[in-house]
Amino acid sequence: MICSVCRHCGLCEGSETKKNVSVLADFSGLENLKGDNSLPLNFVGIAFDIGTTSIAANIFTLKDGILVASVGEENCQIEFGSDVVSRILFSSKPSGLKKLHESILSQIERISKKLILASQNFFVENRRGRAVLKRIVISGNTAMESFVLGISAVSLAQFPFSLPSKFGFSVESNELGNFETIPPDCEFYFAPAIESFVGGDTVCAMIACGFLEKVENKFLADIGTNCELCVYSAESDKIFCASTSAGPAFEGYGIDCGISAQEGAIAKVEFLKNNEIKCFVLGNGKAIGICGTGILSAISEFLKSGIIDFFGAFVSGKEKIILQNEIYICQKDIRNFQLAKSAVLTGLEILSEKSGCKSGTLYLAGGFGSLLDIKDACAVKMIPSFLSEKTFAAGNASLCGASILLLNLGLRKSACELAENSVHVDLAQDKSFENLYIKNLNFK
């Protein structure tokens, strides 16, 4: 609350506590963004990363590009299906698409309202007046952007798996639906897609990781249940991209004690000299499960200590290793992780071969990619050895790229050209994929 007595003026949310909002957030990669000095001080824009599981958003001043607040929460469409395919199938039912469309628009409006309320202290203290929302950028996979726009994504689930739209255009909010707090003339810009399963979130991630600069070889791996992989070849001046299904192990699913990266999740494991196991728990409380990075870390330690061999089997014949509080990793967990890590490594190796790039910088994006220990990823052979010395965590690169497109309108044309000129590699049709995939299941 701004004042000592609430007069319900609307400049803040009164005496209620702001929840799940980070005000004046420090977001890596967004420090040097600039706005449009010709715009009024009170104009704001919001960048959205619409993920299948979660949604993240940043609110900026459009005049000077100041990041004022950010928010993240679960995608409410989960009630209609936990993954993309199940939601596409739901959308094909009577009124299914309408429900998905209205659900995501309602959440976008709620988040927008939350961010505007969270930013009002900043506007009052800096005498900028009342914030006016003028622009929104939507970054997401092809299905998520389709649901926001309200168009069918059924073609993504049927051969030949065609794009419902290439996106890369703007509409006014009143063309999407009726909003209570988002002005009818607010611009919604949809990040351009490359292929059916390489969407606007990947294009935004490439922009955030400097793929428009075209200076040196670059690799990008946006790691999750579905992994998007990209390579820029400085020699040919071409971008090669692909998608691969890694399965849910990176998100903590398909693992006996697996959970998402939340409070209480074991995120890193360390073996001490006295054979004790030290677990690093998110939130520093009691461990209730293990997340993707914890599984990676534990398997890396198992390899170093000789508990498992290079094929992933327990050497002593044990069925499981208890880490903490009856939380364990079993043989099945290791096998599921091997399937996931092999998908990433195989995809990167094939793109390396197609592009001719045998060196470069690798950016790991997404929640899992941002939290993992690079040394652990190298130890389990999840990334090519020639990239091990120049691998960096890129954070939520999709949201960062969306923020760039929010503030730099001139780059939107460049984003569309990047999407149009990227060479898509269908890994499922590549003759070498199966043999490489089987080979890369091992940890050597």
Secondary structure in CASP SS format (residue, H / E / C, confidence):
PFRMAT SS
TARGET T0000
AUTHOR 0000-0000-0000
METHOD secondary structure of the structure
MODEL  1
M C 1.00
I C 1.00
C C 1.00
S C 1.00
V C 1.00
C C 1.00
R C 1.00
H C 1.00
C C 1.00
G C 1.00
L C 1.00
C C 1.00
E C 1.00
G C 1.00
S C 1.00
E C 1.00
T C 1.00
K C 1.00
K C 1.00
N C 1.00
V E 1.00
S E 1.00
V E 1.00
L C 1.00
A C 1.00
D C 1.00
F C 1.00
S C 1.00
G C 1.00
L C 1.00
E C 1.00
N C 1.00
L C 1.00
K C 1.00
G C 1.00
D C 1.00
N C 1.00
S C 1.00
L C 1.00
P C 1.00
L C 1.00
N C 1.00
F E 1.00
V E 1.00
G E 1.00
I E 1.00
A E 1.00
F E 1.00
D E 1.00
I E 1.00
G C 1.00
T C 1.00
T C 1.00
S E 1.00
I E 1.00
A E 1.00
A E 1.00
N E 1.00
I E 1.00
F E 1.00
T E 1.00
L C 1.00
K C 1.00
D C 1.00
G C 1.00
I C 1.00
L E 1.00
V E 1.00
A E 1.00
S E 1.00
V E 1.00
G E 1.00
E E 1.00
E E 1.00
N C 1.00
C H 1.00
Q H 1.00
I H 1.00
E H 1.00
F H 1.00
G C 1.00
S C 1.00
D C 1.00
V H 1.00
V H 1.00
S H 1.00
R H 1.00
I H 1.00
L H 1.00
F H 1.00
S H 1.00
S C 1.00
K C 1.00
P C 1.00
S C 1.00
G H 1.00
L H 1.00
K H 1.00
K H 1.00
L H 1.00
H H 1.00
E H 1.00
S H 1.00
I H 1.00
L H 1.00
S H 1.00
Q H 1.00
I H 1.00
E H 1.00
R H 1.00
I H 1.00
S H 1.00
K H 1.00
K H 1.00
L H 1.00
I H 1.00
L H 1.00
A H 1.00
S H 1.00
Q H 1.00
N H 1.00
F H 1.00
F H 1.00
V H 1.00
E H 1.00
N C 1.00
R C 1.00
R C 1.00
G C 1.00
R C 1.00
A C 1.00
V E 1.00
L E 1.00
K E 1.00
R E 1.00
I E 1.00
V E 1.00
I E 1.00
S E 1.00
G E 1.00
N C 1.00
T H 1.00
A H 1.00
M H 1.00
E H 1.00
S H 1.00
F H 1.00
V H 1.00
L H 1.00
G C 1.00
I C 1.00
S C 1.00
A C 1.00
V H 1.00
S H 1.00
L H 1.00
A H 1.00
Q C 1.00
F C 1.00
P C 1.00
F C 1.00
S C 1.00
L C 1.00
P C 1.00
S C 1.00
K C 1.00
F C 1.00
G C 1.00
F C 1.00
S E 1.00
V E 1.00
E E 1.00
S H 1.00
N H 1.00
E H 1.00
L H 1.00
G C 1.00
N C 1.00
F C 1.00
E C 1.00
T C 1.00
I C 1.00
P C 1.00
P C 1.00
D C 1.00
C C 1.00
E E 1.00
F E 1.00
Y E 1.00
F E 1.00
A C 1.00
P C 1.00
A C 1.00
I C 1.00
E E 1.00
S C 1.00
F C 1.00
V E 1.00
G C 1.00
G H 1.00
D H 1.00
T H 1.00
V H 1.00
C H 1.00
A H 1.00
M H 1.00
I H 1.00
A H 1.00
C C 1.00
G C 1.00
F C 1.00
L C 1.00
E C 1.00
K C 1.00
V C 1.00
E C 1.00
N C 1.00
K E 1.00
F E 1.00
L E 1.00
A E 1.00
D E 1.00
I C 1.00
G C 1.00
T C 1.00
N E 1.00
C E 1.00
E E 1.00
L E 1.00
C E 1.00
V E 1.00
Y E 1.00
S E 1.00
A C 1.00
E C 1.00
S C 1.00
D C 1.00
K E 1.00
I E 1.00
F E 1.00
C E 1.00
A E 1.00
S E 1.00
T E 1.00
S E 1.00
A C 1.00
G C 1.00
P H 1.00
A H 1.00
F H 1.00
E H 1.00
G C 1.00
Y C 1.00
G C 1.00
I C 1.00
D C 1.00
C C 1.00
G E 1.00
I C 1.00
S C 1.00
A C 1.00
Q C 1.00
E C 1.00
G C 1.00
A E 1.00
I E 1.00
A E 1.00
K E 1.00
V E 1.00
E E 1.00
F E 1.00
L C 1.00
K C 1.00
N C 1.00
N C 1.00
E C 1.00
I E 1.00
K E 1.00
C E 1.00
F E 1.00
V E 1.00
L C 1.00
G C 1.00
N C 1.00
G C 1.00
K C 1.00
A C 1.00
I C 1.00
G E 1.00
I E 1.00
C C 1.00
G H 1.00
T H 1.00
G H 1.00
I H 1.00
L H 1.00
S H 1.00
A H 1.00
I H 1.00
S H 1.00
E H 1.00
F H 1.00
L H 1.00
K H 1.00
S H 1.00
G C 1.00
I C 1.00
I E 1.00
D C 1.00
F C 1.00
F C 1.00
G C 1.00
A C 1.00
F E 1.00
V C 1.00
S C 1.00
G C 1.00
K C 1.00
E C 1.00
K E 1.00
I E 1.00
I E 1.00
L E 1.00
Q E 1.00
N C 1.00
E C 1.00
I E 1.00
Y E 1.00
I E 1.00
C E 1.00
Q H 1.00
K H 1.00
D H 1.00
I H 1.00
R H 1.00
N H 1.00
F H 1.00
Q H 1.00
L H 1.00
A H 1.00
K H 1.00
S H 1.00
A H 1.00
V H 1.00
L H 1.00
T H 1.00
G H 1.00
L H 1.00
E H 1.00
I H 1.00
L H 1.00
S H 1.00
E H 1.00
K H 1.00
S H 1.00
G C 1.00
C C 1.00
K C 1.00
S C 1.00
G C 1.00
T E 1.00
L E 1.00
Y E 1.00
L E 1.00
A E 1.00
G H 1.00
G H 1.00
F H 1.00
G H 1.00
S H 1.00
L H 1.00
L C 1.00
D C 1.00
I H 1.00
K H 1.00
D H 1.00
A H 1.00
C H 1.00
A H 1.00
V C 1.00
K C 1.00
M C 1.00
I C 1.00
P C 1.00
S H 1.00
F H 1.00
L H 1.00
S C 1.00
E C 1.00
K C 1.00
T E 1.00
F E 1.00
A E 1.00
A E 1.00
G E 1.00
N C 1.00
A H 1.00
S H 1.00
L H 1.00
C H 1.00
G H 1.00
A H 1.00
S H 1.00
I H 1.00
L H 1.00
L H 1.00
L H 1.00
N C 1.00
L C 1.00
G C 1.00
L H 1.00
R H 1.00
K H 1.00
S H 1.00
A H 1.00
C H 1.00
E H 1.00
L H 1.00
A H 1.00
E H 1.00
N H 1.00
S C 1.00
V E 1.00
H E 1.00
V C 1.00
D C 1.00
L H 1.00
A H 1.00
Q H 1.00
D C 1.00
K C 1.00
S C 1.00
F H 1.00
E H 1.00
N H 1.00
L H 1.00
Y H 1.00
I H 1.00
K H 1.00
N C 1.00
L C 1.00
N C 1.00
F C 1.00
K C 1.00
END
